[in-house]
Amino acid sequence: MASLIHQSLLSSYPIISDQIKRPALAVVLRELEQVIASGVGGDIVEFGCYIGTTNLFMRRLLDQTGQSANRQLHAYDSFAGLPAKTAADSSPAGLQFQGGELTVSKKQFLQEFQRAHLHPPVVHKAWFKDLTGHDVPNQIAYAFLDGDFYESILSSLQIVWPRLVPGGIITIDDYERAALPGVSRAVHDFCRNKPVTIHHEHNIGILSRRRG
């Protein structure tokens, strides 16, 4: 059973943006801590890092568990804000989420690691749909996907899933959130007939790749 290092981290450091709430971040970090504790091999990836809130905490967790020397941490973002919506993202509750919003530069992202005196991740600046297998680790133990829209989540899953090791976990922000229906639609479309268990807490979807 995983320890509670993530809870200590959450009580010790600030959440630097309003794009993820403390209960949701606790779920993301708890799942990462459990993957580490279970000995699942592979690297850690985040798709949609914005200013770096979640990535900073994942780095702290890797440092605290002595895993930073054994696992690479990767961050993927366009650094150009949200892409354009598709019909799958249509929702009267989500009118505030539009293409171009939530723009943060790669420089701003890296400055947060400098301020926190933390080693930065391997940063990849690209739209998710343009990434190839050469851009991601061969083995992924844990992934956090925060793409907001259908196409972004689908593209993330398509590139992460083939490299997710048995026992690995994918967590997905905004799952079952009325304002961003494309997230759940992408998950359900992608996971059909795959060896995966899905549940969710605090709008974080948790996908577990079954062993065997």
N, C-alpha and C positions, 0 to 999 in steps of 0.2 A: 504493500500500500504506500502511495506517495506521501511524503511529508507535507508540511504546510509552509514551505518556504515562500510560495507565491503570496500567501496572506500577509506575511511579514513585509514583503516588498511593497505590497499595496498600501500598507499602513505607514511606510517609511518615505515614499517618494510621490511627487505630485503627478496627477494626470494632466498633461499639458494641452489638451484640446477637448472640445465638446463632442467629438465624433464617436466616442465610445464611453459608456457609463461604467462606473465601478463594478456593478454586479456582472455585466457582460465581460469586462476585462478579467474578472476573477475566474470566470468559466474558461476563457481562452488560456490563461496561465495555468490553471489547475490541470487542464488536459495535456498541456506541454509537460508539466511536472510528472504526470502519470506516465507519459511516453518515456521520459528519461528514466524514471524509476523502474520501468518494466524491462529496460535494456534493449529496446528496439533501436537498431542501428540506422544511421542516415542523417542527413542534414535538415536544417529548418528553413522554411521559406515563408515569406509574406507577400501577398499580391494586393497592392493598394495600401501603401504605408502612410500617405498624407504627410503630416509634420513629424511623425515618428513615435507617437505615444506607445503603441503596442510593441513596436520593434525595440524601443528602449527597455521596456520591461522584460521582453524575451531575452535580450542581452544580459540583463541583470540576473535573470533566472539561470541562464547558462553559466554565468560567472560563479554564482553561488553554489551551483551543483558540480562545479569543476569540469564542465562539459565544453567550454569555449575552445579548448585545445583539440578536442576530438571531433567537433561538429562545426561546420560553417553555417553562418546565418546570412541569408540572402533577402534583399528587399527589392520589389519590382513596382514601378509606378511610371506613369506617363509624365508626371510632373507638369501636366498641362490641364489638370482638372478633369472633371467627369467627361466621358464621351457623349455623343448624342444618344438620346433614348430611341428605343424601338417600340413597336406596338405591344410587345410583351411586358413593357414597363409601365403601361398606362394605368393610372390610378388617380382618382380625384383627391386622394389624401397625400399624393406625392408631388404636388405642383411646385414645391420649393426646390426639388432636385432637378436641375437642368444642366445641359452640356456646358462645360467651361467652368462650372462652380468647383470650389474646393481646390483651387490652384495653389500649389506650394512648389518652390524651386528645389532642385537637388541640393543646392548650396544651403538653403534654409534647413533642410532635413539633416544634413551632415553637421551643421552648426549646433543642433540640439545634442548630438553625441559629444561634441567638443565641450559644451557647457556642462554635461553630465560626467565628463571625464571617463567616457566609455569607448571601447574599440568599436568602430562603425561596422556595419554589415557590408557584404559585397552588394553594391547597388547597381541595378539594371534599369536604365531609362528607356522605356518602350511602351507602346500600347500592347496589351496582352495578346491581342490577335496576331501580332507580328512576331511573337516569340517562337522559337523552335526548341527542339530537344537539346540543342547545343547550349542553350541559355540557362538551363536548370541542372541541378545536381543529378547524377545517375541514380542515387538512392535518397529518397525523402522520407524522413520519419514523421515529420509534422509540418502541416501547412495551415496558415491562416489566410483566408480569402475575404477581401473587403472591396469588392468591385461595384457594389450598389445596383448594377443593371444586369439584365439577362445575358447579353453578349459577353460582358466582362467576366461574369461568373462561369459561364459555359466555357469560354476560352481558357480560364484558369484551371477548371476541372480537367479539360482535355489534355493539358500539358502536365498537370501534377499527377493525375491518377496512374498512368503507366509506370511512374517512378516511385509511387508510394509503396513502401515495403509492407508485407503482411504484419498486422498489428499496428500499423501506422494510423494516424488520426488527421483528418481535415476538419478545421473549424471554419464556419462561414458566418460573417456578420450579416445582420438584417434579415435573417431567416424568419419566415412567417410574420413579416412586418408589412402592414397594410399599405404603407406609403411606398414600399419598394417591392412590388409583387414579382418582379422579374427574377429576383434572387431565388425564391422557392421554386418558381417554374423551371429555372435552369437546373436546379438540383434534381428535381423530380424527373425531368426529361433525361438528364445525363445518367442518373443512377438506375434507371429501369433495367432489370435483369442483370445487375452487377452484384458481386458478393460484398454487400455493404449494409451496415446497420445504421439507421438514422434516428436521432432524437434531438431535442433542442431544449435550451434553457436561456431565459432572458434574451430571446431573439438571436441566439447563437446556435446555428445548426452544427451538429457533431456527427461526422461521418467516420465510422470505424471500418477499416478494411479487415475482413475476417481472415483468420489464419487458415491454412490448409487449402 
